[in-house]
Amino acid sequence: EGSSPEEDYKVSCLLLVFVAVSLPLLAADPASLYNPELDGHNNNLHCLAKAIVQVSAALFTLHNKNIETHLKEFLLVSLSL
């Protein structure tokens, strides 16, 4: 409440940076190992990619920004760590 659209946009971008920085920590977590009994991961890490795309689409659609550009930037940030 009381924040400008530009502030909201910056927070959306920072959220993606936070997720990108968190990926190596999540990958190193023992619960991130694939569990054949579950056909997935104990911490549901297999759902993360879809969640990132869906949340990014929602956030940047609200701000009328190019989603593809932001996801490319997300990949660059996450790969540079």
PyMOL Python script that loads the backbone (N, CA, C, O; Angstrom):
from pymol import cmd

cmd.read_pdbstr("""\
ATOM      1  N   GLU A   1       0.840  -1.171   0.000  1.00  0.00           N
ATOM      2  CA  GLU A   1       0.000   0.000   0.000  1.00  0.00           C
ATOM      3  C   GLU A   1       0.886   1.235   0.000  1.00  0.00           C
ATOM      4  O   GLU A   1       1.837   1.339   0.775  1.00  0.00           O
ATOM      5  N   GLY A   2       0.556   2.165  -0.881  1.00  0.00           N
ATOM      6  CA  GLY A   2       1.300   3.407  -0.936  1.00  0.00           C
ATOM      7  C   GLY A   2       2.554   3.340  -1.786  1.00  0.00           C
ATOM      8  O   GLY A   2       3.257   4.344  -1.900  1.00  0.00           O
ATOM      9  N   SER A   3       2.869   2.188  -2.395  1.00  0.00           N
ATOM     10  CA  SER A   3       4.067   2.108  -3.224  1.00  0.00           C
ATOM     11  C   SER A   3       3.701   2.406  -4.674  1.00  0.00           C
ATOM     12  O   SER A   3       2.577   2.173  -5.120  1.00  0.00           O
ATOM     13  N   SER A   4       4.679   2.921  -5.382  1.00  0.00           N
ATOM     14  CA  SER A   4       4.454   3.294  -6.780  1.00  0.00           C
ATOM     15  C   SER A   4       4.595   2.055  -7.675  1.00  0.00           C
ATOM     16  O   SER A   4       5.180   1.056  -7.257  1.00  0.00           O
ATOM     17  N   PRO A   5       4.068   2.114  -8.888  1.00  0.00           N
ATOM     18  CA  PRO A   5       4.246   0.989  -9.820  1.00  0.00           C
ATOM     19  C   PRO A   5       5.720   0.696 -10.106  1.00  0.00           C
ATOM     20  O   PRO A   5       6.102  -0.459 -10.300  1.00  0.00           O
ATOM     21  N   GLU A   6       6.544   1.746 -10.131  1.00  0.00           N
ATOM     22  CA  GLU A   6       7.975   1.544 -10.350  1.00  0.00           C
ATOM     23  C   GLU A   6       8.605   0.766  -9.187  1.00  0.00           C
ATOM     24  O   GLU A   6       9.450  -0.103  -9.404  1.00  0.00           O
ATOM     25  N   GLU A   7       8.196   1.079  -7.969  1.00  0.00           N
ATOM     26  CA  GLU A   7       8.684   0.338  -6.794  1.00  0.00           C
ATOM     27  C   GLU A   7       8.252  -1.120  -6.864  1.00  0.00           C
ATOM     28  O   GLU A   7       9.049  -2.015  -6.580  1.00  0.00           O
ATOM     29  N   ASP A   8       7.003  -1.369  -7.238  1.00  0.00           N
ATOM     30  CA  ASP A   8       6.502  -2.736  -7.366  1.00  0.00           C
ATOM     31  C   ASP A   8       7.281  -3.500  -8.427  1.00  0.00           C
ATOM     32  O   ASP A   8       7.585  -4.680  -8.253  1.00  0.00           O
ATOM     33  N   TYR A   9       7.600  -2.831  -9.516  1.00  0.00           N
ATOM     34  CA  TYR A   9       8.382  -3.460 -10.576  1.00  0.00           C
ATOM     35  C   TYR A   9       9.775  -3.836 -10.068  1.00  0.00           C
ATOM     36  O   TYR A   9      10.264  -4.930 -10.349  1.00  0.00           O
ATOM     37  N   LYS A  10      10.409  -2.941  -9.328  1.00  0.00           N
ATOM     38  CA  LYS A  10      11.734  -3.229  -8.765  1.00  0.00           C
ATOM     39  C   LYS A  10      11.680  -4.412  -7.813  1.00  0.00           C
ATOM     40  O   LYS A  10      12.581  -5.250  -7.811  1.00  0.00           O
ATOM     41  N   VAL A  11      10.636  -4.486  -7.006  1.00  0.00           N
ATOM     42  CA  VAL A  11      10.480  -5.612  -6.075  1.00  0.00           C
ATOM     43  C   VAL A  11      10.307  -6.917  -6.853  1.00  0.00           C
ATOM     44  O   VAL A  11      10.837  -7.953  -6.450  1.00  0.00           O
ATOM     45  N   SER A  12       9.576  -6.875  -7.955  1.00  0.00           N
ATOM     46  CA  SER A  12       9.399  -8.068  -8.785  1.00  0.00           C
ATOM     47  C   SER A  12      10.739  -8.539  -9.343  1.00  0.00           C
ATOM     48  O   SER A  12      11.031  -9.734  -9.349  1.00  0.00           O
ATOM     49  N   CYS A  13      11.543  -7.600  -9.808  1.00  0.00           N
ATOM     50  CA  CYS A  13      12.869  -7.957 -10.321  1.00  0.00           C
ATOM     51  C   CYS A  13      13.756  -8.523  -9.217  1.00  0.00           C
ATOM     52  O   CYS A  13      14.484  -9.491  -9.435  1.00  0.00           O
ATOM     53  N   LEU A  14      13.692  -7.925  -8.047  1.00  0.00           N
ATOM     54  CA  LEU A  14      14.496  -8.414  -6.919  1.00  0.00           C
ATOM     55  C   LEU A  14      14.055  -9.801  -6.462  1.00  0.00           C
ATOM     56  O   LEU A  14      14.873 -10.599  -6.006  1.00  0.00           O
ATOM     57  N   LEU A  15      12.769 -10.083  -6.585  1.00  0.00           N
ATOM     58  CA  LEU A  15      12.278 -11.421  -6.253  1.00  0.00           C
ATOM     59  C   LEU A  15      12.922 -12.463  -7.156  1.00  0.00           C
ATOM     60  O   LEU A  15      13.323 -13.527  -6.682  1.00  0.00           O
ATOM     61  N   LEU A  16      13.025 -12.175  -8.440  1.00  0.00           N
ATOM     62  CA  LEU A  16      13.670 -13.121  -9.353  1.00  0.00           C
ATOM     63  C   LEU A  16      15.156 -13.278  -9.036  1.00  0.00           C
ATOM     64  O   LEU A  16      15.700 -14.378  -9.139  1.00  0.00           O
ATOM     65  N   VAL A  17      15.809 -12.191  -8.654  1.00  0.00           N
ATOM     66  CA  VAL A  17      17.220 -12.289  -8.261  1.00  0.00           C
ATOM     67  C   VAL A  17      17.349 -13.159  -7.016  1.00  0.00           C
ATOM     68  O   VAL A  17      18.259 -13.984  -6.933  1.00  0.00           O
ATOM     69  N   PHE A  18      16.459 -12.988  -6.056  1.00  0.00           N
ATOM     70  CA  PHE A  18      16.478 -13.803  -4.842  1.00  0.00           C
ATOM     71  C   PHE A  18      16.328 -15.286  -5.183  1.00  0.00           C
ATOM     72  O   PHE A  18      17.045 -16.124  -4.636  1.00  0.00           O
ATOM     73  N   VAL A  19      15.413 -15.606  -6.070  1.00  0.00           N
ATOM     74  CA  VAL A  19      15.211 -17.005  -6.464  1.00  0.00           C
ATOM     75  C   VAL A  19      16.460 -17.538  -7.162  1.00  0.00           C
ATOM     76  O   VAL A  19      16.885 -18.662  -6.895  1.00  0.00           O
ATOM     77  N   ALA A  20      17.053 -16.741  -8.055  1.00  0.00           N
ATOM     78  CA  ALA A  20      18.256 -17.170  -8.769  1.00  0.00           C
ATOM     79  C   ALA A  20      19.408 -17.437  -7.806  1.00  0.00           C
ATOM     80  O   ALA A  20      20.147 -18.408  -7.973  1.00  0.00           O
ATOM     81  N   VAL A  21      19.563 -16.590  -6.809  1.00  0.00           N
ATOM     82  CA  VAL A  21      20.635 -16.761  -5.829  1.00  0.00           C
ATOM     83  C   VAL A  21      20.372 -17.978  -4.942  1.00  0.00           C
ATOM     84  O   VAL A  21      21.313 -18.602  -4.451  1.00  0.00           O
ATOM     85  N   SER A  22      19.114 -18.316  -4.737  1.00  0.00           N
ATOM     86  CA  SER A  22      18.747 -19.448  -3.882  1.00  0.00           C
ATOM     87  C   SER A  22      18.903 -20.798  -4.567  1.00  0.00           C
ATOM     88  O   SER A  22      18.981 -21.822  -3.890  1.00  0.00           O
ATOM     89  N   LEU A  23      18.949 -20.821  -5.881  1.00  0.00           N
ATOM     90  CA  LEU A  23      19.016 -22.096  -6.603  1.00  0.00           C
ATOM     91  C   LEU A  23      20.195 -22.980  -6.205  1.00  0.00           C
ATOM     92  O   LEU A  23      19.997 -24.175  -5.982  1.00  0.00           O
ATOM     93  N   PRO A  24      21.423 -22.444  -6.105  1.00  0.00           N
ATOM     94  CA  PRO A  24      22.529 -23.323  -5.691  1.00  0.00           C
ATOM     95  C   PRO A  24      22.326 -23.915  -4.294  1.00  0.00           C
ATOM     96  O   PRO A  24      22.695 -25.062  -4.043  1.00  0.00           O
ATOM     97  N   LEU A  25      21.743 -23.135  -3.394  1.00  0.00           N
ATOM     98  CA  LEU A  25      21.479 -23.661  -2.044  1.00  0.00           C
ATOM     99  C   LEU A  25      20.438 -24.775  -2.082  1.00  0.00           C
ATOM    100  O   LEU A  25      20.576 -25.789  -1.397  1.00  0.00           O
ATOM    101  N   LEU A  26      19.412 -24.582  -2.874  1.00  0.00           N
ATOM    102  CA  LEU A  26      18.386 -25.616  -3.009  1.00  0.00           C
ATOM    103  C   LEU A  26      18.952 -26.873  -3.653  1.00  0.00           C
ATOM    104  O   LEU A  26      18.608 -27.984  -3.248  1.00  0.00           O
ATOM    105  N   ALA A  27      19.806 -26.713  -4.639  1.00  0.00           N
ATOM    106  CA  ALA A  27      20.388 -27.860  -5.325  1.00  0.00           C
ATOM    107  C   ALA A  27      21.308 -28.659  -4.409  1.00  0.00           C
ATOM    108  O   ALA A  27      21.433 -29.875  -4.557  1.00  0.00           O
ATOM    109  N   ALA A  28      21.955 -27.977  -3.459  1.00  0.00           N
ATOM    110  CA  ALA A  28      22.864 -28.654  -2.539  1.00  0.00           C
ATOM    111  C   ALA A  28      22.139 -29.337  -1.382  1.00  0.00           C
ATOM    112  O   ALA A  28      22.745 -30.134  -0.666  1.00  0.00           O
ATOM    113  N   ASP A  29      20.886 -29.048  -1.192  1.00  0.00           N
ATOM    114  CA  ASP A  29      20.099 -29.640  -0.107  1.00  0.00           C
ATOM    115  C   ASP A  29      19.913 -31.134  -0.342  1.00  0.00           C
ATOM    116  O   ASP A  29      19.530 -31.532  -1.442  1.00  0.00           O
ATOM    117  N   PRO A  30      20.176 -31.977   0.666  1.00  0.00           N
ATOM    118  CA  PRO A  30      19.982 -33.427   0.504  1.00  0.00           C
ATOM    119  C   PRO A  30      18.548 -33.812   0.118  1.00  0.00           C
ATOM    120  O   PRO A  30      18.340 -34.852  -0.506  1.00  0.00           O
ATOM    121  N   ALA A  31      17.572 -32.997   0.475  1.00  0.00           N
ATOM    122  CA  ALA A  31      16.184 -33.288   0.110  1.00  0.00           C
ATOM    123  C   ALA A  31      15.930 -33.033  -1.374  1.00  0.00           C
ATOM    124  O   ALA A  31      14.845 -33.327  -1.875  1.00  0.00           O
ATOM    125  N   SER A  32      16.922 -32.488  -2.079  1.00  0.00           N
ATOM    126  CA  SER A  32      16.762 -32.209  -3.499  1.00  0.00           C
ATOM    127  C   SER A  32      17.127 -33.401  -4.379  1.00  0.00           C
ATOM    128  O   SER A  32      17.002 -33.335  -5.602  1.00  0.00           O
ATOM    129  N   LEU A  33      17.571 -34.474  -3.768  1.00  0.00           N
ATOM    130  CA  LEU A  33      17.894 -35.665  -4.543  1.00  0.00           C
ATOM    131  C   LEU A  33      16.620 -36.315  -5.052  1.00  0.00           C
ATOM    132  O   LEU A  33      15.590 -36.321  -4.376  1.00  0.00           O
ATOM    133  N   TYR A  34      16.710 -36.858  -6.248  1.00  0.00           N
ATOM    134  CA  TYR A  34      15.548 -37.510  -6.860  1.00  0.00           C
ATOM    135  C   TYR A  34      15.193 -38.763  -6.066  1.00  0.00           C
ATOM    136  O   TYR A  34      16.071 -39.557  -5.728  1.00  0.00           O
ATOM    137  N   ASN A  35      13.922 -38.938  -5.773  1.00  0.00           N
ATOM    138  CA  ASN A  35      13.428 -40.092  -5.044  1.00  0.00           C
ATOM    139  C   ASN A  35      12.536 -40.913  -5.982  1.00  0.00           C
ATOM    140  O   ASN A  35      11.424 -40.488  -6.296  1.00  0.00           O
ATOM    141  N   PRO A  36      13.007 -42.081  -6.434  1.00  0.00           N
ATOM    142  CA  PRO A  36      12.222 -42.871  -7.381  1.00  0.00           C
ATOM    143  C   PRO A  36      10.861 -43.304  -6.829  1.00  0.00           C
ATOM    144  O   PRO A  36       9.909 -43.479  -7.590  1.00  0.00           O
ATOM    145  N   GLU A  37      10.770 -43.477  -5.516  1.00  0.00           N
ATOM    146  CA  GLU A  37       9.491 -43.868  -4.916  1.00  0.00           C
ATOM    147  C   GLU A  37       8.442 -42.771  -5.091  1.00  0.00           C
ATOM    148  O   GLU A  37       7.257 -43.055  -5.270  1.00  0.00           O
ATOM    149  N   LEU A  38       8.885 -41.530  -5.036  1.00  0.00           N
ATOM    150  CA  LEU A  38       7.980 -40.398  -5.198  1.00  0.00           C
ATOM    151  C   LEU A  38       7.866 -39.949  -6.653  1.00  0.00           C
ATOM    152  O   LEU A  38       6.974 -39.178  -7.007  1.00  0.00           O
ATOM    153  N   ASP A  39       8.778 -40.438  -7.490  1.00  0.00           N
ATOM    154  CA  ASP A  39       8.902 -39.971  -8.865  1.00  0.00           C
ATOM    155  C   ASP A  39       9.096 -38.453  -8.875  1.00  0.00           C
ATOM    156  O   ASP A  39       8.545 -37.742  -9.715  1.00  0.00           O
ATOM    157  N   GLY A  40       9.885 -37.986  -7.927  1.00  0.00           N
ATOM    158  CA  GLY A  40      10.170 -36.562  -7.775  1.00  0.00           C
ATOM    159  C   GLY A  40      11.190 -36.351  -6.679  1.00  0.00           C
ATOM    160  O   GLY A  40      11.949 -37.259  -6.341  1.00  0.00           O
ATOM    161  N   HIS A  41      11.206 -35.170  -6.135  1.00  0.00           N
ATOM    162  CA  HIS A  41      12.147 -34.813  -5.076  1.00  0.00           C
ATOM    163  C   HIS A  41      11.386 -34.642  -3.765  1.00  0.00           C
ATOM    164  O   HIS A  41      10.218 -34.252  -3.763  1.00  0.00           O
ATOM    165  N   ASN A  42      12.053 -34.937  -2.654  1.00  0.00           N
ATOM    166  CA  ASN A  42      11.396 -34.835  -1.343  1.00  0.00           C
ATOM    167  C   ASN A  42      10.932 -33.415  -1.041  1.00  0.00           C
ATOM    168  O   ASN A  42       9.921 -33.223  -0.365  1.00  0.00           O
ATOM    169  N   ASN A  43      11.665 -32.421  -1.537  1.00  0.00           N
ATOM    170  CA  ASN A  43      11.292 -31.032  -1.262  1.00  0.00           C
ATOM    171  C   ASN A  43      10.541 -30.382  -2.428  1.00  0.00           C
ATOM    172  O   ASN A  43      10.435 -29.157  -2.487  1.00  0.00           O
ATOM    173  N   ASN A  44      10.025 -31.186  -3.346  1.00  0.00           N
ATOM    174  CA  ASN A  44       9.248 -30.709  -4.504  1.00  0.00           C
ATOM    175  C   ASN A  44      10.038 -29.776  -5.415  1.00  0.00           C
ATOM    176  O   ASN A  44       9.459 -28.913  -6.076  1.00  0.00           O
ATOM    177  N   LEU A  45      11.345 -29.945  -5.452  1.00  0.00           N
ATOM    178  CA  LEU A  45      12.189 -29.109  -6.301  1.00  0.00           C
ATOM    179  C   LEU A  45      11.827 -29.252  -7.779  1.00  0.00           C
ATOM    180  O   LEU A  45      12.064 -28.341  -8.572  1.00  0.00           O
ATOM    181  N   HIS A  46      11.257 -30.387  -8.141  1.00  0.00           N
ATOM    182  CA  HIS A  46      10.874 -30.617  -9.533  1.00  0.00           C
ATOM    183  C   HIS A  46       9.764 -29.659  -9.990  1.00  0.00           C
ATOM    184  O   HIS A  46       9.532 -29.517 -11.191  1.00  0.00           O
ATOM    185  N   CYS A  47       9.098 -29.021  -9.071  1.00  0.00           N
ATOM    186  CA  CYS A  47       8.027 -28.063  -9.408  1.00  0.00           C
ATOM    187  C   CYS A  47       8.539 -26.640  -9.545  1.00  0.00           C
ATOM    188  O   CYS A  47       7.793 -25.751  -9.957  1.00  0.00           O
ATOM    189  N   LEU A  48       9.800 -26.413  -9.206  1.00  0.00           N
ATOM    190  CA  LEU A  48      10.330 -25.055  -9.144  1.00  0.00           C
ATOM    191  C   LEU A  48      10.357 -24.349 -10.496  1.00  0.00           C
ATOM    192  O   LEU A  48      10.031 -23.164 -10.576  1.00  0.00           O
ATOM    193  N   ALA A  49      10.733 -25.046 -11.544  1.00  0.00           N
ATOM    194  CA  ALA A  49      10.812 -24.402 -12.855  1.00  0.00           C
ATOM    195  C   ALA A  49       9.452 -23.871 -13.292  1.00  0.00           C
ATOM    196  O   ALA A  49       9.340 -22.742 -13.770  1.00  0.00           O
ATOM    197  N   LYS A  50       8.434 -24.683 -13.127  1.00  0.00           N
ATOM    198  CA  LYS A  50       7.087 -24.240 -13.518  1.00  0.00           C
ATOM    199  C   LYS A  50       6.635 -23.072 -12.644  1.00  0.00           C
ATOM    200  O   LYS A  50       5.998 -22.139 -13.131  1.00  0.00           O
ATOM    201  N   ALA A  51       6.962 -23.124 -11.363  1.00  0.00           N
ATOM    202  CA  ALA A  51       6.578 -22.044 -10.455  1.00  0.00           C
ATOM    203  C   ALA A  51       7.262 -20.726 -10.840  1.00  0.00           C
ATOM    204  O   ALA A  51       6.636 -19.666 -10.804  1.00  0.00           O
ATOM    205  N   ILE A  52       8.539 -20.795 -11.205  1.00  0.00           N
ATOM    206  CA  ILE A  52       9.269 -19.586 -11.597  1.00  0.00           C
ATOM    207  C   ILE A  52       8.640 -18.974 -12.841  1.00  0.00           C
ATOM    208  O   ILE A  52       8.456 -17.758 -12.911  1.00  0.00           O
ATOM    209  N   VAL A  53       8.313 -19.805 -13.815  1.00  0.00           N
ATOM    210  CA  VAL A  53       7.717 -19.295 -15.056  1.00  0.00           C
ATOM    211  C   VAL A  53       6.349 -18.687 -14.783  1.00  0.00           C
ATOM    212  O   VAL A  53       6.034 -17.618 -15.305  1.00  0.00           O
ATOM    213  N   GLN A  54       5.528 -19.358 -13.970  1.00  0.00           N
ATOM    214  CA  GLN A  54       4.180 -18.872 -13.709  1.00  0.00           C
ATOM    215  C   GLN A  54       4.192 -17.568 -12.913  1.00  0.00           C
ATOM    216  O   GLN A  54       3.455 -16.636 -13.234  1.00  0.00           O
ATOM    217  N   VAL A  55       5.024 -17.502 -11.880  1.00  0.00           N
ATOM    218  CA  VAL A  55       5.098 -16.278 -11.061  1.00  0.00           C
ATOM    219  C   VAL A  55       5.672 -15.128 -11.883  1.00  0.00           C
ATOM    220  O   VAL A  55       5.198 -13.996 -11.785  1.00  0.00           O
ATOM    221  N   SER A  56       6.692 -15.414 -12.692  1.00  0.00           N
ATOM    222  CA  SER A  56       7.264 -14.368 -13.548  1.00  0.00           C
ATOM    223  C   SER A  56       6.227 -13.843 -14.523  1.00  0.00           C
ATOM    224  O   SER A  56       6.108 -12.635 -14.730  1.00  0.00           O
ATOM    225  N   ALA A  57       5.482 -14.756 -15.119  1.00  0.00           N
ATOM    226  CA  ALA A  57       4.450 -14.337 -16.070  1.00  0.00           C
ATOM    227  C   ALA A  57       3.421 -13.451 -15.388  1.00  0.00           C
ATOM    228  O   ALA A  57       3.005 -12.436 -15.947  1.00  0.00           O
ATOM    229  N   ALA A  58       3.012 -13.823 -14.199  1.00  0.00           N
ATOM    230  CA  ALA A  58       2.017 -13.021 -13.475  1.00  0.00           C
ATOM    231  C   ALA A  58       2.573 -11.649 -13.113  1.00  0.00           C
ATOM    232  O   ALA A  58       1.918 -10.632 -13.341  1.00  0.00           O
ATOM    233  N   LEU A  59       3.773 -11.618 -12.553  1.00  0.00           N
ATOM    234  CA  LEU A  59       4.356 -10.343 -12.114  1.00  0.00           C
ATOM    235  C   LEU A  59       4.583  -9.387 -13.266  1.00  0.00           C
ATOM    236  O   LEU A  59       4.216  -8.215 -13.188  1.00  0.00           O
ATOM    237  N   PHE A  60       5.187  -9.882 -14.336  1.00  0.00           N
ATOM    238  CA  PHE A  60       5.567  -8.973 -15.411  1.00  0.00           C
ATOM    239  C   PHE A  60       4.409  -8.681 -16.362  1.00  0.00           C
ATOM    240  O   PHE A  60       4.474  -7.721 -17.130  1.00  0.00           O
ATOM    241  N   THR A  61       3.368  -9.477 -16.324  1.00  0.00           N
ATOM    242  CA  THR A  61       2.154  -9.125 -17.050  1.00  0.00           C
ATOM    243  C   THR A  61       1.486  -7.944 -16.355  1.00  0.00           C
ATOM    244  O   THR A  61       0.976  -7.039 -17.016  1.00  0.00           O
ATOM    245  N   LEU A  62       1.489  -7.952 -15.039  1.00  0.00           N
ATOM    246  CA  LEU A  62       0.928  -6.822 -14.287  1.00  0.00           C
ATOM    247  C   LEU A  62       1.645  -5.516 -14.600  1.00  0.00           C
ATOM    248  O   LEU A  62       1.033  -4.448 -14.613  1.00  0.00           O
ATOM    249  N   HIS A  63       2.938  -5.611 -14.848  1.00  0.00           N
ATOM    250  CA  HIS A  63       3.743  -4.413 -15.113  1.00  0.00           C
ATOM    251  C   HIS A  63       3.884  -4.122 -16.605  1.00  0.00           C
ATOM    252  O   HIS A  63       4.611  -3.206 -16.990  1.00  0.00           O
ATOM    253  N   ASN A  64       3.198  -4.888 -17.443  1.00  0.00           N
ATOM    254  CA  ASN A  64       3.272  -4.719 -18.905  1.00  0.00           C
ATOM    255  C   ASN A  64       4.710  -4.774 -19.417  1.00  0.00           C
ATOM    256  O   ASN A  64       5.113  -3.962 -20.250  1.00  0.00           O
ATOM    257  N   LYS A  65       5.477  -5.735 -18.912  1.00  0.00           N
ATOM    258  CA  LYS A  65       6.874  -5.909 -19.318  1.00  0.00           C
ATOM    259  C   LYS A  65       7.007  -7.194 -20.132  1.00  0.00           C
ATOM    260  O   LYS A  65       6.116  -8.042 -20.118  1.00  0.00           O
ATOM    261  N   ASN A  66       8.116  -7.326 -20.832  1.00  0.00           N
ATOM    262  CA  ASN A  66       8.389  -8.502 -21.641  1.00  0.00           C
ATOM    263  C   ASN A  66       8.856  -9.646 -20.742  1.00  0.00           C
ATOM    264  O   ASN A  66       9.938  -9.584 -20.158  1.00  0.00           O
ATOM    265  N   ILE A  67       8.048 -10.670 -20.637  1.00  0.00           N
ATOM    266  CA  ILE A  67       8.346 -11.802 -19.754  1.00  0.00           C
ATOM    267  C   ILE A  67       9.583 -12.543 -20.231  1.00  0.00           C
ATOM    268  O   ILE A  67      10.436 -12.914 -19.425  1.00  0.00           O
ATOM    269  N   GLU A  68       9.685 -12.761 -21.535  1.00  0.00           N
ATOM    270  CA  GLU A  68      10.808 -13.509 -22.086  1.00  0.00           C
ATOM    271  C   GLU A  68      12.141 -12.836 -21.757  1.00  0.00           C
ATOM    272  O   GLU A  68      13.111 -13.511 -21.412  1.00  0.00           O
ATOM    273  N   THR A  69      12.185 -11.533 -21.863  1.00  0.00           N
ATOM    274  CA  THR A  69      13.409 -10.789 -21.547  1.00  0.00           C
ATOM    275  C   THR A  69      13.803 -10.989 -20.093  1.00  0.00           C
ATOM    276  O   THR A  69      14.977 -11.196 -19.785  1.00  0.00           O
ATOM    277  N   HIS A  70      12.833 -10.928 -19.210  1.00  0.00           N
ATOM    278  CA  HIS A  70      13.132 -11.092 -17.785  1.00  0.00           C
ATOM    279  C   HIS A  70      13.567 -12.518 -17.453  1.00  0.00           C
ATOM    280  O   HIS A  70      14.428 -12.718 -16.596  1.00  0.00           O
ATOM    281  N   LEU A  71      12.986 -13.499 -18.116  1.00  0.00           N
ATOM    282  CA  LEU A  71      13.408 -14.883 -17.862  1.00  0.00           C
ATOM    283  C   LEU A  71      14.811 -15.137 -18.415  1.00  0.00           C
ATOM    284  O   LEU A  71      15.566 -15.919 -17.838  1.00  0.00           O
ATOM    285  N   LYS A  72      15.169 -14.486 -19.522  1.00  0.00           N
ATOM    286  CA  LYS A  72      16.535 -14.598 -20.031  1.00  0.00           C
ATOM    287  C   LYS A  72      17.518 -13.983 -19.042  1.00  0.00           C
ATOM    288  O   LYS A  72      18.587 -14.540 -18.791  1.00  0.00           O
ATOM    289  N   GLU A  73      17.155 -12.833 -18.483  1.00  0.00           N
ATOM    290  CA  GLU A  73      18.003 -12.201 -17.465  1.00  0.00           C
ATOM    291  C   GLU A  73      18.112 -13.098 -16.228  1.00  0.00           C
ATOM    292  O   GLU A  73      19.176 -13.197 -15.617  1.00  0.00           O
ATOM    293  N   PHE A  74      17.007 -13.745 -15.867  1.00  0.00           N
ATOM    294  CA  PHE A  74      17.011 -14.672 -14.733  1.00  0.00           C
ATOM    295  C   PHE A  74      18.014 -15.796 -14.979  1.00  0.00           C
ATOM    296  O   PHE A  74      18.787 -16.148 -14.088  1.00  0.00           O
ATOM    297  N   LEU A  75      18.002 -16.356 -16.181  1.00  0.00           N
ATOM    298  CA  LEU A  75      18.951 -17.432 -16.503  1.00  0.00           C
ATOM    299  C   LEU A  75      20.385 -16.932 -16.444  1.00  0.00           C
ATOM    300  O   LEU A  75      21.264 -17.637 -15.949  1.00  0.00           O
ATOM    301  N   LEU A  76      20.632 -15.739 -16.938  1.00  0.00           N
ATOM    302  CA  LEU A  76      21.993 -15.192 -16.881  1.00  0.00           C
ATOM    303  C   LEU A  76      22.450 -15.018 -15.440  1.00  0.00           C
ATOM    304  O   LEU A  76      23.588 -15.347 -15.107  1.00  0.00           O
ATOM    305  N   VAL A  77      21.580 -14.506 -14.591  1.00  0.00           N
ATOM    306  CA  VAL A  77      21.951 -14.309 -13.178  1.00  0.00           C
ATOM    307  C   VAL A  77      22.181 -15.661 -12.505  1.00  0.00           C
ATOM    308  O   VAL A  77      23.166 -15.836 -11.788  1.00  0.00           O
ATOM    309  N   SER A  78      21.286 -16.607 -12.731  1.00  0.00           N
ATOM    310  CA  SER A  78      21.408 -17.902 -12.043  1.00  0.00           C
ATOM    311  C   SER A  78      22.616 -18.694 -12.545  1.00  0.00           C
ATOM    312  O   SER A  78      23.201 -19.465 -11.783  1.00  0.00           O
ATOM    313  N   LEU A  79      22.997 -18.521 -13.805  1.00  0.00           N
ATOM    314  CA  LEU A  79      24.155 -19.238 -14.330  1.00  0.00           C
ATOM    315  C   LEU A  79      25.474 -18.582 -13.949  1.00  0.00           C
ATOM    316  O   LEU A  79      26.521 -19.226 -14.010  1.00  0.00           O
ATOM    317  N   SER A  80      25.441 -17.321 -13.561  1.00  0.00           N
ATOM    318  CA  SER A  80      26.674 -16.615 -13.221  1.00  0.00           C
ATOM    319  C   SER A  80      27.105 -16.823 -11.786  1.00  0.00           C
ATOM    320  O   SER A  80      28.161 -16.329 -11.391  1.00  0.00           O
ATOM    321  N   LEU A  81      26.329 -17.533 -10.996  1.00  0.00           N
ATOM    322  CA  LEU A  81      26.670 -17.719  -9.579  1.00  0.00           C
ATOM    323  C   LEU A  81      27.617 -18.854  -9.373  1.00  0.00           C
ATOM    324  O   LEU A  81      28.001 -19.139  -8.239  1.00  0.00           O
TER     325      LEU A  81
END
""", "prot")
cmd.dss("prot")
cmd.show_as("cartoon", "prot")
cmd.util.cbc("prot")
cmd.orient("prot")
